[in-house]
Structures are given as structure tokens and as C-alpha cells.
Amino acid sequence: MARQITWIKKPGGSHNPSTHITEVGGNGWSRLTAAAVNDIRLDSHSYYVATNGVSVWVSYSVRNGRHYLHTLPDSTPLDNLLSLTNLAV
């Protein structure tokens, strides 16, 4: 099942791209980042971001031993996870 991510949470509402996303969510659902990474790894759920009619899949990578979510490269930064509403305050 594919779920559309429409918001993210980062500690303190940070807009710093180096601050890790701790949670993602959409219409009526939310997942901690670690759980979303496991969903993708185990192929139990997939995630995507859609902006202005353009959709892009969400994947994960590992940097410095830490798993993180990111959108697959495409022609626009508008569907990037970091461009979504940050609900953390």
C-alpha cells in the first residue's frame, strides 16, 4: 500500500536540512521515521510525496550509521520531504 506523506516533524520545528526528520504523516496516519524506513525495507508499505500533480517515491539511505528518509531524485525540489509542512513546534 502506498501512503502520501503530507507533513514531517523535526525537533523544535527546525528548517535546518541537517536536522533529522523524526516523524512523517498524512491524512489520518503518522509513522516514526524508523518505522517508515522499516516499512520500506520490508516492502510492507511504500511512501510518496505529491506536489502540483507531480509524485515522487520516498526511499531511505544510511549516513554515518543512521537511516534517513529522502525522495528519489527528479526534476523539482518542490516534492522534497523538506519542503513539506513541519508540524513540530
Summary of the structure (lengths in Angstrom):
residues: 89
radius of gyration: 12.1
end to end distance: 29.9
largest distance: 34.3
contacts: 237
relative contact order: 0.27
helix: 21%
strand: 43%
